[in-house]
Amino acid sequence: MNKKWFILTIVLLVFLFTAVAFSDQTLTNVSGESIAFTDEELGTIAISPEREFEGITINITVNEGGPKGGIAGPLYEWRDVWEKLTGAKLNIVEIPYAAHYQKAMTDLMTGTGQFDGFFIGSDWMGELIAGDYIIPIDDYMKDPRFPKWDPDSLPPSIKNLYTWGDKWYGALNDSDGQILYYRKDILTNPEHKAKFKEKYGYEYNVPPKTWDELYDISEFFNGWDWNGDGEADSGIVMHLKVGAQGMYHYASLSAPFCILPGEKVDKYHNVYWFDPEDMTPLINGEGYIKALEFQLKLAKTGPDAQVAWSLGEAWDYFLRGKAIFTFSWGDVGSLVQDEARSKIKGKLGCSILPGTMEVFDRSQNTFVKLDAPNVWGNTTGGSWHGVISSLSKNPEVVYHLLAFHATNKISFWNACRGWTGVDPGVSFHFLPPHGTASLEDYIANGFNPDDAKEYLQGYYDNFFAPNIAPYLRIPGGNEYWVALDRHLSEAYTGQVNAREALNRTARDWEDVTNRIGREDQIKSYQEAIGYTP
């Protein structure tokens, strides 16, 4: 009898231990939506009755956007939940996009230490690493006290933006890359296809395979009422406002005009920004000039006002059904599902960006013809993610916040909602056979199933493309981008032609390189792009 009771007691203890160890906690965000987590997913700090971080306040900077703004929004959405779990307080410091980098760097360079962490654009990374301004997070990532997230879920193209060398500095948040969005319902209309063929002499592909083909389609649809709303509509829409990330359009579009593919990175192959041997800017080369001239021509098939539009204005134009094409970040695909803002749910097509049938070969100083389109995937954009200031007195608290947002369940929730600014790109966002998400997961989060399949395939093809355009993340990276942005705007607004805009950019880039130190920049650039002298 004693033996029987002993066995029952052991079984009961095992059951109770298992129930405790793997019990669920249901967390409810500001929107009133609930997600169940296991204790293992949340980590031991969050499930402990002792609030280890009680009384600690951390200050985290983020692009200005408010409770429903990109990148800032999720911090507000989950702040109450995280504070209850940890006992800590989160002070969200919103800074306008154009001023964010400078304000963060001033805090770090002066040693003020006002901020504990920053949600950075990945192009800041070179500066932050060179100055020892942020700390690696590898040890925290292995610690069961913190929320559990999977670094192996990131594709190599995105992982490269969160790491430096063999160390992790950022926890998963955003996965930026620009893909082509198009009106699949309109482009597959047989009547439109027949009229196009009659005018241009060929049948277009859906999606277009080259930028020239896309231009023809955009020109064909521009200036007439193809959506039946009684107003003239557009072929394409872009966000080209200076100081509002407009320069990223050019970077994505120009890649196949300029980058000669090859088996490895050398002086002439797989490079975009600078000559890896001496840091001579490549931005005013013939391929780049041709790309900008093409973009200026393409812009004429869109609304005139887009030259002064930021992201939201251009996206809304597409969402209202006023343009056949846009090419932008993942926000668009999920915003299409919001019927309070979108008229095109269920009508979406997505693909990797088109290529070109010729590319400028600097070794021959001429354009060379190709047998197949020169297509490049990209990680264009910020891939905005949190890092920990080396001046913070509470790095563990900051990491806990970042890891919480990196968990599969928070990340997936964020990625399904376009207003968050968190874009899909990791294995648990993708559908089989590429990932572990299910179509039912997306339908439950408001997606049209056909849109979801188009959207996720487009991003998978982009992030896992055989060729990925090089990313600029060296000291001075933000300054190089700002100079490009300023001079592109001069071309977009008709102040100068494409050649002059890019010549001005090249001169400014030389000034930045000389100020920082050319030899140091050569070393940083070679390391960043994987060039071996």
C-alpha positions as CSV (number, residue, x, y, z in Angstrom):
1,M,0.0,0.0,0.0
2,N,2.8,2.4,0.9
3,K,4.5,1.6,-2.4
4,K,1.3,2.3,-4.3
5,W,0.9,5.7,-2.6
6,F,4.6,6.5,-3.2
7,I,4.1,5.8,-6.9
8,L,1.0,7.9,-7.1
9,T,2.7,10.8,-5.2
10,I,5.6,10.7,-7.7
11,V,3.2,10.7,-10.7
12,L,1.3,13.6,-9.2
13,L,4.5,15.6,-8.6
14,V,5.7,14.9,-12.1
15,F,2.3,16.1,-13.4
16,L,2.3,19.2,-11.4
17,F,5.9,20.0,-12.3
18,T,5.1,19.5,-16.0
19,A,2.0,21.7,-15.7
20,V,3.9,24.5,-14.1
21,A,6.9,24.2,-16.4
22,F,4.8,24.3,-19.5
23,S,1.8,26.3,-18.4
24,D,0.5,29.0,-20.6
25,Q,0.2,32.7,-19.9
26,T,-2.2,34.7,-21.9
27,L,-1.1,38.2,-22.7
28,T,-3.5,40.8,-24.0
29,N,-2.2,43.8,-25.9
30,V,-3.6,47.3,-26.3
31,S,-5.8,46.3,-29.2
32,G,-7.4,43.7,-26.9
33,E,-6.0,40.7,-28.7
34,S,-4.7,37.8,-26.7
35,I,-1.8,35.5,-27.3
36,A,-0.9,32.4,-25.2
37,F,2.8,31.9,-24.2
38,T,4.5,29.0,-22.5
39,D,6.8,29.8,-19.6
40,E,9.7,28.6,-21.6
41,E,8.9,31.2,-24.4
42,L,8.7,34.0,-21.9
43,G,11.8,33.1,-19.8
44,T,12.2,32.8,-16.1
45,I,12.4,36.5,-15.3
46,A,8.9,37.0,-16.6
47,I,7.4,34.1,-14.7
48,S,9.1,34.7,-11.4
49,P,6.9,36.2,-8.6
50,E,9.9,38.4,-7.8
51,R,10.0,41.3,-10.2
52,E,13.8,41.5,-10.8
53,F,13.5,44.7,-12.8
54,E,11.0,46.5,-10.4
55,G,11.6,50.2,-10.3
56,I,13.9,50.4,-13.4
57,T,13.0,52.7,-16.2
58,I,14.6,52.4,-19.6
59,N,14.6,55.0,-22.4
60,I,14.4,53.6,-25.9
61,T,14.5,55.8,-29.1
62,V,12.5,55.0,-32.2
63,N,11.3,56.8,-35.3
64,E,8.4,59.2,-34.7
65,G,5.1,57.5,-35.5
66,G,2.9,57.3,-32.4
67,P,0.9,54.3,-31.2
68,K,-0.1,53.3,-34.7
69,G,3.1,54.3,-36.5
70,G,5.7,52.1,-38.1
71,I,8.3,50.6,-35.7
72,A,7.1,52.8,-32.9
73,G,3.6,51.3,-32.8
74,P,4.6,47.8,-31.5
75,L,6.4,49.4,-28.6
76,Y,3.2,51.0,-27.5
77,E,1.1,48.0,-28.4
78,W,3.0,45.7,-26.0
79,R,4.3,48.1,-23.4
80,D,1.7,47.4,-20.7
81,V,2.1,43.7,-21.1
82,W,5.9,43.8,-20.9
83,E,5.9,46.2,-17.9
84,K,3.5,43.8,-16.0
85,L,5.8,40.8,-16.8
86,T,9.0,42.5,-15.7
87,G,8.1,45.3,-13.2
88,A,10.2,47.7,-15.4
89,K,9.0,50.8,-17.1
90,L,9.5,51.7,-20.7
91,N,9.9,55.3,-21.8
92,I,9.4,55.5,-25.6
93,V,11.4,58.4,-27.0
94,E,10.1,59.3,-30.5
95,I,12.4,61.2,-32.8
96,P,11.6,62.4,-36.3
97,Y,13.2,60.0,-38.9
98,A,15.5,62.7,-40.4
99,A,16.9,63.6,-36.9
100,H,17.0,60.2,-35.3
101,Y,20.5,59.1,-36.3
102,Q,22.1,62.4,-35.3
103,K,20.4,62.6,-31.9
104,A,21.4,59.0,-31.1
105,M,25.0,59.5,-32.2
106,T,25.3,62.8,-30.2
107,D,24.2,60.9,-27.1
108,L,26.8,58.2,-27.7
109,M,29.7,60.3,-28.8
110,T,29.3,62.8,-25.9
111,G,28.9,60.0,-23.4
112,T,25.7,61.5,-22.1
113,G,24.0,58.1,-21.9
114,Q,20.5,59.5,-21.9
115,F,19.2,56.5,-23.9
116,D,19.5,52.8,-23.0
117,G,18.8,51.5,-26.5
118,F,17.9,52.5,-30.0
119,F,15.8,51.1,-32.8
120,I,18.3,51.7,-35.5
121,G,18.4,51.5,-39.2
122,S,20.9,48.9,-40.3
123,D,23.0,51.4,-42.1
124,W,24.0,52.9,-38.7
125,M,25.7,49.7,-37.8
126,G,29.2,50.4,-39.1
127,E,29.4,53.7,-37.1
128,L,28.1,52.0,-34.0
129,I,30.5,49.1,-34.1
130,A,33.5,51.3,-35.0
131,G,32.8,53.5,-31.9
132,D,32.1,50.6,-29.6
133,Y,28.8,52.3,-28.9
134,I,26.6,49.1,-28.7
135,I,27.1,45.8,-27.0
136,P,26.8,42.2,-28.4
137,I,23.9,40.1,-27.1
138,D,25.1,36.6,-27.7
139,D,25.4,35.7,-24.0
140,Y,21.8,37.0,-23.3
141,M,20.5,35.0,-26.3
142,K,21.6,31.7,-24.6
143,D,20.2,32.6,-21.2
144,P,16.8,31.0,-20.3
145,R,16.0,34.0,-18.1
146,F,15.1,35.9,-21.2
147,P,12.3,35.5,-23.8
148,K,13.1,32.8,-26.4
149,W,13.6,33.7,-30.1
150,D,15.2,31.9,-32.9
151,P,18.2,33.5,-34.6
152,D,18.3,30.6,-37.1
153,S,15.0,31.8,-38.5
154,L,16.6,34.7,-40.3
155,P,17.8,34.3,-43.9
156,P,21.5,35.0,-44.4
157,S,20.6,38.3,-46.2
158,I,18.8,39.6,-43.2
159,K,21.0,38.0,-40.5
160,N,23.9,40.0,-42.0
161,L,22.1,43.2,-40.9
162,Y,21.8,42.1,-37.3
163,T,25.3,40.9,-36.8
164,W,28.9,42.1,-37.2
165,G,31.5,39.4,-37.7
166,D,30.4,36.5,-35.6
167,K,28.6,38.5,-33.0
168,W,24.9,39.4,-32.7
169,Y,24.0,43.0,-31.9
170,G,20.4,43.2,-32.8
171,A,17.3,41.1,-31.8
172,L,14.9,40.2,-34.6
173,N,12.3,42.9,-35.4
174,D,12.0,44.1,-39.0
175,S,13.0,42.5,-42.3
176,D,13.2,45.2,-45.0
177,G,13.4,44.6,-48.7
178,Q,11.5,46.1,-51.6
179,I,9.4,44.0,-53.9
180,L,7.0,44.7,-56.8
181,Y,3.4,45.1,-55.9
182,Y,0.9,45.1,-58.8
183,R,-2.8,44.8,-59.6
184,K,-3.1,41.2,-60.6
185,D,-6.8,41.5,-61.5
186,I,-6.1,44.3,-63.9
187,L,-3.0,42.9,-65.5
188,T,-4.6,39.5,-66.1
189,N,-7.7,41.1,-67.8
190,P,-7.7,39.7,-71.4
191,E,-9.2,42.9,-72.8
192,H,-6.3,45.0,-71.4
193,K,-3.7,42.4,-72.6
194,A,-5.1,42.5,-76.1
195,K,-5.1,46.3,-76.3
196,F,-1.6,46.4,-75.0
197,K,-0.4,43.9,-77.6
198,E,-2.0,45.9,-80.3
199,K,-0.2,49.0,-79.3
200,Y,3.2,47.7,-78.3
201,G,3.5,44.6,-80.5
202,Y,4.1,42.0,-77.8
203,E,2.2,40.3,-74.9
204,Y,3.4,41.4,-71.5
205,N,4.3,39.0,-68.7
206,V,2.5,39.0,-65.4
207,P,4.6,40.0,-63.5
208,P,6.9,41.9,-65.8
209,K,10.4,40.4,-66.1
210,T,12.3,43.6,-67.0
211,W,12.1,47.2,-66.0
212,D,11.6,48.1,-69.7
213,E,8.6,45.9,-69.8
214,L,7.3,47.4,-66.6
215,Y,7.7,50.8,-68.1
216,D,5.6,49.9,-71.2
217,I,2.8,48.5,-69.0
218,S,2.9,51.5,-66.7
219,E,2.8,53.9,-69.6
220,F,-0.1,52.0,-71.2
221,F,-2.2,52.2,-68.0
222,N,-1.3,55.8,-67.1
223,G,-3.8,58.6,-67.6
224,W,-7.1,56.8,-68.1
225,D,-9.8,55.4,-66.0
226,W,-9.0,51.7,-65.9
227,N,-10.6,51.2,-62.4
228,G,-14.0,52.6,-63.2
229,D,-14.0,55.3,-60.5
230,G,-14.6,58.1,-63.0
231,E,-11.1,59.6,-62.7
232,A,-7.8,59.1,-64.6
233,D,-5.5,56.6,-62.9
234,S,-1.8,55.9,-62.9
235,G,0.7,53.3,-64.0
236,I,2.9,53.5,-60.9
237,V,3.3,55.4,-57.7
238,M,6.5,56.0,-55.7
239,H,7.4,57.9,-52.5
240,L,10.1,60.4,-53.6
241,K,10.0,63.1,-50.9
242,V,13.5,64.1,-49.6
243,G,14.1,63.2,-46.0
244,A,11.4,60.6,-46.1
245,Q,13.3,57.5,-47.4
246,G,12.6,58.3,-51.0
247,M,16.2,57.5,-52.1
248,Y,15.6,53.8,-51.4
249,H,13.5,53.5,-54.5
250,Y,16.5,54.4,-56.6
251,A,18.8,52.0,-54.8
252,S,16.4,49.1,-55.5
253,L,15.6,50.0,-59.1
254,S,19.2,50.8,-60.1
255,A,20.9,47.5,-58.9
256,P,20.4,45.5,-62.2
257,F,21.6,48.5,-64.3
258,C,24.9,48.7,-62.3
259,I,25.8,45.4,-60.6
260,L,27.7,42.9,-62.8
261,P,27.1,39.5,-61.3
262,G,30.0,37.1,-60.8
263,E,31.2,34.1,-58.7
264,K,32.7,36.3,-56.0
265,V,33.1,39.9,-54.9
266,D,36.0,41.6,-56.8
267,K,36.8,45.0,-58.2
268,Y,34.1,44.6,-61.0
269,H,31.6,42.0,-59.8
270,N,28.9,42.1,-57.1
271,V,29.8,45.7,-56.0
272,Y,27.5,48.7,-56.0
273,W,28.7,51.6,-53.7
274,F,32.4,52.1,-54.1
275,D,35.4,50.6,-55.8
276,P,36.6,48.2,-53.1
277,E,40.3,48.9,-53.8
278,D,40.3,52.7,-53.3
279,M,36.8,53.8,-52.2
280,T,36.1,55.7,-55.4
281,P,32.4,56.3,-55.6
282,L,30.7,54.3,-58.3
283,I,27.4,56.3,-58.0
284,N,28.0,58.5,-60.9
285,G,29.0,55.7,-63.3
286,E,27.1,55.2,-66.6
287,G,24.9,52.4,-65.2
288,Y,23.8,54.5,-62.3
289,I,23.1,57.5,-64.6
290,K,21.0,55.3,-67.0
291,A,19.1,53.9,-64.0
292,L,18.2,57.4,-62.7
293,E,17.2,58.6,-66.2
294,F,15.0,55.5,-66.4
295,Q,13.4,56.3,-63.0
296,L,12.7,59.9,-64.0
297,K,11.0,58.6,-67.2
298,L,9.1,56.0,-65.2
299,A,7.9,58.6,-62.7
300,K,6.1,60.4,-65.5
301,T,3.7,57.4,-65.6
302,G,2.6,58.2,-62.1
303,P,1.0,61.2,-60.3
304,D,3.0,64.4,-60.4
305,A,2.5,64.9,-56.6
306,Q,4.5,61.8,-55.7
307,V,7.7,63.9,-55.8
308,A,6.5,65.4,-52.4
309,W,4.9,62.2,-51.0
310,S,6.2,60.2,-48.1
311,L,5.5,56.5,-47.5
312,G,2.0,56.8,-46.3
313,E,0.7,59.0,-49.1
314,A,2.2,56.8,-51.9
315,W,1.0,53.6,-50.2
316,D,-2.6,55.0,-49.8
317,Y,-2.7,55.9,-53.5
318,F,-1.9,52.3,-54.3
319,L,-4.3,51.0,-51.7
320,R,-7.1,53.1,-53.1
321,G,-6.7,51.3,-56.4
322,K,-5.2,54.3,-58.3
323,A,-2.0,52.7,-59.6
324,I,-1.1,49.4,-61.3
325,F,2.4,49.2,-59.7
326,T,4.4,50.3,-56.7
327,F,7.6,48.8,-55.3
328,S,8.2,49.1,-51.6
329,W,8.4,47.3,-48.3
330,G,6.4,44.6,-46.7
331,D,4.1,47.1,-45.1
332,V,2.2,47.4,-48.3
333,G,1.2,43.7,-48.5
334,S,-0.3,43.7,-45.1
335,L,-1.9,47.1,-45.4
336,V,-3.8,45.8,-48.5
337,Q,-5.7,43.6,-46.1
338,D,-7.0,46.5,-44.1
339,E,-10.4,47.2,-45.7
340,A,-10.8,50.4,-43.8
341,R,-7.8,51.7,-45.8
342,S,-7.6,49.4,-48.9
343,K,-9.9,48.8,-51.8
344,I,-7.8,46.1,-53.4
345,K,-7.8,43.2,-51.0
346,G,-7.9,40.0,-53.0
347,K,-6.5,41.7,-56.1
348,L,-2.8,41.7,-55.2
349,G,0.2,40.4,-57.1
350,C,3.8,40.4,-55.8
351,S,7.2,39.5,-57.1
352,I,10.9,40.1,-56.8
353,L,11.8,43.3,-58.7
354,P,12.4,43.1,-62.4
355,G,15.8,42.9,-64.0
356,T,17.5,44.4,-67.1
357,M,18.8,42.9,-70.3
358,E,22.0,44.8,-70.2
359,V,24.4,45.9,-67.4
360,F,27.3,48.3,-67.3
361,D,30.6,46.4,-67.2
362,R,33.3,48.7,-65.7
363,S,36.1,46.3,-66.7
364,Q,35.1,47.0,-70.4
365,N,33.7,50.5,-69.8
366,T,30.6,49.6,-71.7
367,F,27.1,48.1,-71.4
368,V,27.0,44.4,-72.1
369,K,23.9,42.5,-73.4
370,L,22.6,39.5,-71.4
371,D,20.8,36.3,-72.3
372,A,18.5,36.6,-69.3
373,P,17.3,39.4,-67.1
374,N,19.9,40.6,-64.5
375,V,17.7,40.3,-61.4
376,W,18.9,41.2,-57.9
377,G,17.2,40.7,-54.5
378,N,17.6,43.4,-52.0
379,T,17.5,44.3,-48.3
380,T,16.9,47.9,-49.1
381,G,15.7,49.9,-46.1
382,G,16.4,50.0,-42.4
383,S,15.4,46.6,-41.2
384,W,14.8,48.6,-38.0
385,H,15.8,46.7,-34.9
386,G,16.8,47.4,-31.3
387,V,20.3,47.5,-30.0
388,I,21.7,48.2,-26.5
389,S,23.8,51.3,-25.7
390,S,27.2,50.5,-24.2
391,L,26.4,53.4,-21.8
392,S,23.2,51.8,-20.5
393,K,23.2,50.9,-16.8
394,N,20.4,48.4,-17.4
395,P,21.4,46.3,-20.5
396,E,19.6,43.2,-19.3
397,V,16.3,45.1,-19.1
398,V,16.8,46.5,-22.6
399,Y,17.6,43.0,-23.9
400,H,14.5,41.6,-22.3
401,L,12.4,44.1,-24.1
402,L,14.1,43.4,-27.5
403,A,13.8,39.6,-27.0
404,F,10.2,39.8,-26.1
405,H,9.4,41.6,-29.4
406,A,11.6,39.0,-31.2
407,T,9.5,36.0,-30.0
408,N,7.8,34.1,-32.7
409,K,4.3,35.0,-31.6
410,I,4.9,38.8,-31.1
411,S,6.8,38.9,-34.4
412,F,4.1,37.1,-36.3
413,W,1.4,39.3,-34.9
414,N,3.3,42.5,-35.8
415,A,4.2,41.2,-39.3
416,C,0.5,40.6,-40.1
417,R,-0.4,44.3,-39.5
418,G,1.0,46.9,-41.9
419,W,0.8,49.8,-39.5
420,T,3.5,48.2,-37.2
421,G,6.3,48.7,-39.8
422,V,7.5,45.1,-39.0
423,D,7.8,43.2,-42.2
424,P,8.0,39.5,-42.9
425,G,11.2,37.7,-43.7
426,V,12.0,34.8,-41.4
427,S,11.1,31.1,-41.5
428,F,8.1,31.2,-39.2
429,H,6.6,34.0,-41.4
430,F,6.8,31.9,-44.6
431,L,4.5,29.2,-45.8
432,P,5.5,25.6,-46.5
433,P,7.7,24.4,-48.1
434,H,9.8,27.5,-47.3
435,G,8.6,28.0,-43.7
436,T,6.4,26.9,-40.8
437,A,3.5,29.4,-40.9
438,S,0.2,28.1,-42.2
439,L,-2.2,29.8,-44.6
440,E,-4.8,29.5,-41.8
441,D,-2.6,31.6,-39.6
442,Y,-2.7,34.4,-42.1
443,I,-6.5,34.0,-42.7
444,A,-7.0,34.2,-39.0
445,N,-5.1,37.5,-39.0
446,G,-7.3,39.0,-41.7
447,F,-5.4,38.1,-44.9
448,N,-7.0,37.1,-48.2
449,P,-5.5,33.7,-48.9
450,D,-4.4,34.5,-52.5
451,D,-2.9,37.8,-51.4
452,A,-1.0,36.0,-48.6
453,K,0.5,33.4,-51.0
454,E,1.6,36.1,-53.5
455,Y,3.0,38.3,-50.8
456,L,5.0,35.7,-49.0
457,Q,6.4,34.1,-52.2
458,G,7.5,37.5,-53.4
459,Y,9.4,38.1,-50.2
460,Y,10.9,34.6,-50.1
461,D,12.1,35.0,-53.7
462,N,13.6,38.4,-52.8
463,F,15.5,37.4,-49.6
464,F,16.7,34.1,-51.0
465,A,17.6,35.4,-54.5
466,P,20.9,34.0,-55.9
467,N,22.1,37.6,-56.1
468,I,21.5,40.1,-53.2
469,A,22.5,43.7,-53.7
470,P,25.2,44.8,-51.3
471,Y,24.1,46.7,-48.3
472,L,25.9,49.9,-47.1
473,R,26.8,49.7,-43.4
474,I,30.2,51.3,-42.9
475,P,31.1,54.4,-40.8
476,G,29.4,57.4,-42.4
477,G,26.7,55.2,-43.9
478,N,23.9,57.5,-42.9
479,E,25.8,60.5,-44.3
480,Y,26.3,58.8,-47.7
481,W,22.6,58.0,-47.8
482,V,21.6,61.6,-46.9
483,A,23.8,63.0,-49.6
484,L,22.2,60.6,-52.2
485,D,18.7,61.5,-51.0
486,R,19.4,65.2,-51.3
487,H,20.8,65.1,-54.8
488,L,18.2,62.6,-56.1
489,S,15.5,65.0,-55.0
490,E,17.2,67.7,-57.1
491,A,16.7,65.4,-60.1
492,Y,13.2,64.4,-59.1
493,T,12.1,68.0,-58.9
494,G,13.8,69.0,-62.2
495,Q,16.5,71.2,-60.7
496,V,19.3,69.2,-62.3
497,N,19.6,66.3,-64.7
498,A,20.5,62.7,-63.7
499,R,24.2,63.0,-64.5
500,E,24.7,66.2,-62.5
501,A,22.7,64.9,-59.5
502,L,24.9,61.8,-59.3
503,N,28.1,63.8,-59.9
504,R,27.2,66.0,-56.9
505,T,26.5,62.8,-54.9
506,A,29.9,61.4,-55.8
507,R,31.6,64.7,-54.7
508,D,29.8,64.6,-51.3
509,W,30.7,61.0,-50.8
510,E,34.4,61.7,-51.4
511,D,34.2,64.5,-48.8
512,V,32.7,62.0,-46.2
513,T,35.4,59.4,-47.0
514,N,38.2,61.9,-46.7
515,R,36.9,63.2,-43.4
516,I,36.6,59.8,-41.8
517,G,39.8,58.5,-43.4
518,R,40.2,56.8,-46.7
519,E,42.3,53.9,-45.5
520,D,40.0,53.1,-42.6
521,Q,37.0,53.3,-44.9
522,I,38.6,50.9,-47.4
523,K,39.2,48.4,-44.7
524,S,35.6,48.8,-43.3
525,Y,34.1,48.6,-46.8
526,Q,36.0,45.5,-47.8
527,E,35.0,43.8,-44.6
528,A,31.3,44.8,-45.0
529,I,31.0,43.4,-48.6
530,G,33.2,40.4,-48.2
531,Y,36.0,41.6,-50.5
532,T,39.4,40.0,-50.2
533,P,42.3,42.0,-51.6
